[in-house]
Amino acid sequence: MVPAPSCPNTWDYWTSSTSDHVDLICLMPNSVYMPLTVSWDATLQDVKEELWDQAGKYPLFGMLHEMTGYVFQFINSLAVTEEVDDENKRLRDIKPSCGVLLIIERSIERPGEHLLNTHISNLIGKGLNEFDNLKSSEVNDFRMRMRYLAEESMIKRAQSTRLERLRYRCPPRLADSPAVPATLTSHLNNNCFILVTKVANTEFSFTTNVPVSRTPQQHIDTILKKKVNSLNMRGEDPRSYVLKVCGREEYLFGKEPLIQFLYIQEMLAKDGVPQVMTVSMDKLTLGCDIPIERRQAPPDYSNTIRKKKNHHESSWNIYKNYTCKVESVSGLNVDRPVEVVCQAGIFHGGKALCEAQKTEVKTASRDGVAQWDKELTFPIKVYNMPRMARLCFVIYEITKTKGKRRGKDSKDSINKLAWANTMIFDYKEQLRTGGLTLYMWTHVADETQGDDWLLHPLGTVVSNPNTDSCAALQVCFSNFDCQYPILFPKHETVKAYADDIELGSPDVIARLSRDFEQLRVTAEKDPMYEMHEQEKKDIWASREYFRVEAPELLPKLLSCVEWGERAEAASVARMVAGWPMLRVESALELLDYAYADAAVRSFAVKCLAEIRDENLLLYLLQLVQALKHESYLMCDLSVFLLQRAYNNMTIGHFLFWHLRSEMHVAAVSVRFGLMLEAYCRGCQDHINTLMRQITCLDKLKWASQCVRKKKEISKARAALHQHLQEQHCIETLCDFVSPLTPSLICKKIKPERCRVMDSKMRPLMLEFENVDPTGADIRIILKIGDDLRQDMFTLQMLRIMDRLWKNAGYDFRLNPYNCISMEYAVGMIEVVDDAETVANIQKQSALFNAASTIYKANLFQWLRKQNPSESGFNKAVEEFTMSCAGYCVATYVLGIADRHPDNIMVKKCGQLFHIDFGHFLGHFKQKYGFKRERVPFVLTHDFIHVINKGQRASGVNEALDFKIFKEHCETVMDLSEEKALEHFRLKFIEAVKNSWKASVNWAIHNIDKNN
């Protein structure tokens, strides 16, 4: 039984006592009994904050959620249990009997909450209870804050208008500027373009010449007037209609001119005629979130601790060297007694802050247990420790190699067994003290090794979640003889300190003024250039110059900071607060692992705040990867991505799949799982759509498994057709949104049109009927067995290149088709219509044989057959020439390898494009021990033959056409660096001279493929 507090008169406790303080007994929700002494005048909010402050010193603290999720219960003077929701009430007013307070979870269960949690668990791929089982206060705090953010978003959406809801569900795709792109001027006639507009529920359609300045609403007004005149009916309100793209759930609305919509631009670029339809807003299904009550905003933990006078110490007041104690390790993966060492280092953004320290050699038992009890003292003072410093551990085995000394002098004698990283300050900005168990990760052979090759500073700071099968390192952090928590100084304190010690004084600037241009040249050098220490010091001293004259060089400037010096680290916070906004590309660089400082990363996110949704989608894959470099769950980047996803379902769609596709990666499964939970809670009307996609994916995966059991391709295709025609498949594979393109809705599968592709992984070519009868059927490739994340990255780079070139006025006809990774080694690829691989084109030749790739007229004759008219053929050759130039440069820059006739395709219109990007950035394939890539990019004899329109090499026309092609290539490269252009010219000549080698290589590929 819990003892009541000692007092003169227990039953008259609140009236007879003369003390200014009261002794409370607090029964915590994690079953811990906590005594607490507080002021009589304390509010329940004060009591709760003090409880959570002290709870960290007790066991099971990780089981507690954010404090706002709990309320107080007590027995009042009438012997009745009472629950208090108003935490502004004071203890002396409520008078809990015997000073006993019970803290219980706030009742937040709403109708359907259990079902919602079940759906979210299924979408994430893991139960939400797994997050509870982590018993992590950081996880609990993040979930509470994200739940508040999600519910605020739902409240806002529930109050929105129908047009705002349409903007959320089907956001318009817009170019950056209303100006007509230079690449489209030739497709206009007197600054007008042709637009076909269909009238919903009628057979009427109008073909009109539309001025580039006309807005969607103006066009609707024009069409409705034509409709009234044609049908002799009463006029309708144009504001109740929107324009819908025929064949997909994409809408054109808003104040922007029609020419600014990307659908219009894409259709004009390929000489197509855009087709739209007038649709009544009243007939659109826009969904509606259930209105919910507004939740109390969670408090800031660090501010809660700071506002208690004399209850915390600043880390800047600790002048001792940083120390921690390495106690023991258990669970090492060894099969015999071995000699092991634990080494530790302190890093910031991958850069060592001081010399690493290590324990003495100890023998680990056959069970993988070793005991050190060694205190490591690092040559860095606590007051110099930056906020984002991380402590990295590695345990390695020392083996006796004959003829070599053991230890660091011989890497061959060291076998790395396990590693783990942890932040020196926790998520509450509090210096870690006391004992901690770090569950470690095993080393893999291809890990990047820097100067500190033993340690792994770029690795995650998350403990290995597979606690039953990994090594566990026991460490203990010093409290430096401080009675209270040690906190990193507030941001305002850091900036004030930086103002006082600012190093960029006028005399320094005057001394360096004559060297600014030279320093700028140094800062603009290749990223691989290693700057000297003096160059770094001079560039850092000249930061005011760079802020005014070259703000885009901020990443290079930050690489010159000595993060182990308090003065310089503090100056960074002051500097970025006044730095001009950067371009998106520079801001993305600041989200790399090398820039760990919280102020820098917050500034980078601030630079992204005004980015348009369409551009955000372009860089979304990169931003999701940047989450891996965040030190804590709660960060500006997470909030930014979620808020943008809450406001745009298309962004939410791709954010969901980018996160879910990596849930199998243990190092990010908790972070990405929590992000997925937060998204689903904030976009509950999107859950059913995502559930349908996952259900269909599971059905298709099962079909793929059945097909792959068949060795013969004919039997595999028969098995696929039989499976897809079964009733359970027909009932499931219908009425779902395409994961590749969320504006396309699949009505039902067409089993007779589906087939098994003839390649190693047996991908499935699937065809679905479009739910919109005005649209073409939807074709998708399901690929299982290959990791498509690299393909996604490469295609994203191609989209960015295409966007940059078009902004510069050049259209090189790139075709970065859609591709999405959905699970581990599971993904979907868009089918490009009217296209054939170069290999198939060669096989169609009447002269086909094993070496037909050397016969250069195959491709030329195929294009001539597809485009029989002279004008059509000339247009096809132009498309081929432009796209060939674009891909020559793109594959050269990205180092895309493994190019053969099966992964280069040509459309009937002449457009060339590449597929299958499993090898890039210089990772080349070999055949029989020989390097297969003989040329820097693909430019074979048959390609040159098409570019020259079939003319002989000695002809004047051939020289002229090929010269134009070469100029196109150099134009693309000229948009990058001058040295790169010169290098490319040399490689271009090499590719032309060695084009016969590529043809021979392709012949070998055909022989191998046909055997």
URGI-V652941 format. One record per run of one state. SS is the DSSP state (2 for helix, 1 for strand, 0 for the rest). FROM is the first residue (numbers start at 1). TO is the last residue. If there is no record, write none. Layout:
ss-><SS & SS>
from-><FROM & FROM>
to-><TO & TO>
This chain:
ss-><0 & 2 & 0 & 1 & 0 & 1 & 0 & 1 & 2 & 0 & 2 & 0 & 2 & 1 & 0 & 1 & 0 & 1 & 2 & 0 & 2 & 1 & 0 & 2 & 0 & 2 & 0 & 2 & 0 & 2 & 0 & 1 & 0 & 2 & 0 & 1 & 0 & 1 & 0 & 1 & 0 & 1 & 2 & 0 & 2 & 1 & 0 & 1 & 0 & 1 & 2 & 1 & 2 & 0 & 1 & 2 & 0 & 2 & 0 & 1 & 2 & 0 & 1 & 0 & 1 & 0 & 1 & 0 & 1 & 0 & 1 & 0 & 1 & 2 & 0 & 1 & 0 & 2 & 1 & 0 & 1 & 0 & 1 & 0 & 1 & 0 & 1 & 0 & 1 & 0 & 1 & 0 & 2 & 0 & 2 & 0 & 2 & 0 & 2 & 0 & 2 & 0 & 2 & 0 & 2 & 0 & 2 & 0 & 2 & 0 & 2 & 0 & 2 & 0 & 2 & 0 & 2 & 0 & 2 & 0 & 2 & 0 & 1 & 0 & 1 & 0 & 2 & 0 & 1 & 0 & 1 & 0 & 1 & 0 & 2 & 0 & 1 & 0 & 1 & 0 & 1 & 2 & 0 & 2 & 0 & 2 & 0 & 2 & 0 & 1 & 0 & 1 & 0 & 1 & 0 & 1 & 0 & 2 & 0 & 2 & 0 & 2 & 0 & 2 & 0>
from-><1 & 10 & 17 & 21 & 28 & 33 & 40 & 43 & 44 & 56 & 61 & 64 & 67 & 70 & 76 & 81 & 85 & 90 & 91 & 95 & 97 & 100 & 106 & 113 & 125 & 129 & 134 & 137 & 159 & 162 & 170 & 174 & 175 & 182 & 188 & 189 & 190 & 192 & 200 & 205 & 212 & 215 & 216 & 232 & 238 & 241 & 246 & 251 & 253 & 257 & 258 & 261 & 262 & 270 & 274 & 281 & 284 & 301 & 307 & 312 & 315 & 318 & 321 & 331 & 338 & 349 & 351 & 353 & 357 & 359 & 362 & 365 & 370 & 382 & 385 & 390 & 399 & 411 & 414 & 424 & 425 & 426 & 430 & 432 & 434 & 440 & 441 & 442 & 472 & 478 & 485 & 488 & 491 & 502 & 506 & 524 & 533 & 542 & 543 & 550 & 551 & 559 & 566 & 578 & 584 & 590 & 598 & 609 & 613 & 630 & 636 & 648 & 649 & 661 & 666 & 683 & 684 & 709 & 713 & 725 & 727 & 733 & 734 & 738 & 745 & 750 & 751 & 754 & 755 & 757 & 764 & 771 & 778 & 785 & 789 & 808 & 819 & 824 & 826 & 831 & 835 & 838 & 844 & 852 & 855 & 857 & 867 & 870 & 895 & 904 & 908 & 912 & 915 & 926 & 928 & 930 & 932 & 941 & 948 & 956 & 975 & 978 & 994 & 995 & 1011>
to-><9 & 16 & 20 & 27 & 32 & 39 & 42 & 43 & 55 & 60 & 63 & 66 & 69 & 75 & 80 & 84 & 89 & 90 & 94 & 96 & 99 & 105 & 112 & 124 & 128 & 133 & 136 & 158 & 161 & 169 & 173 & 174 & 181 & 187 & 188 & 189 & 191 & 199 & 204 & 211 & 214 & 215 & 231 & 237 & 240 & 245 & 250 & 252 & 256 & 257 & 260 & 261 & 269 & 273 & 280 & 283 & 300 & 306 & 311 & 314 & 317 & 320 & 330 & 337 & 348 & 350 & 352 & 356 & 358 & 361 & 364 & 369 & 381 & 384 & 389 & 398 & 410 & 413 & 423 & 424 & 425 & 429 & 431 & 433 & 439 & 440 & 441 & 471 & 477 & 484 & 487 & 490 & 501 & 505 & 523 & 532 & 541 & 542 & 549 & 550 & 558 & 565 & 577 & 583 & 589 & 597 & 608 & 612 & 629 & 635 & 647 & 648 & 660 & 665 & 682 & 683 & 708 & 712 & 724 & 726 & 732 & 733 & 737 & 744 & 749 & 750 & 753 & 754 & 756 & 763 & 770 & 777 & 784 & 788 & 807 & 818 & 823 & 825 & 830 & 834 & 837 & 843 & 851 & 854 & 856 & 866 & 869 & 894 & 903 & 907 & 911 & 914 & 925 & 927 & 929 & 931 & 940 & 947 & 955 & 974 & 977 & 993 & 994 & 1010 & 1011>
